[in-house]
């Protein structure tokens, strides 16, 4: 995975509240393809971070809002 995108995603989720995939994608640069492709790319990154236990969906609603799991680092090692 590109750690730059992971770092940007975790930084976006570092504050209070939850963000949709699209909200997070708009904050991650450079844009990977079109807006739709970039959002799908960021969703894949979010799902990988979820498997690693760093982020999780806030609930089961659509659109999914993501939150950072407490204690997850901002930097990817």
Beta strands, then each sheet from edge to edge (+ up, - down):
strand 1: 19-20
strand 2: 55-57
strand 3: 65-68
sheet 1: 1+ 3- 2+
end
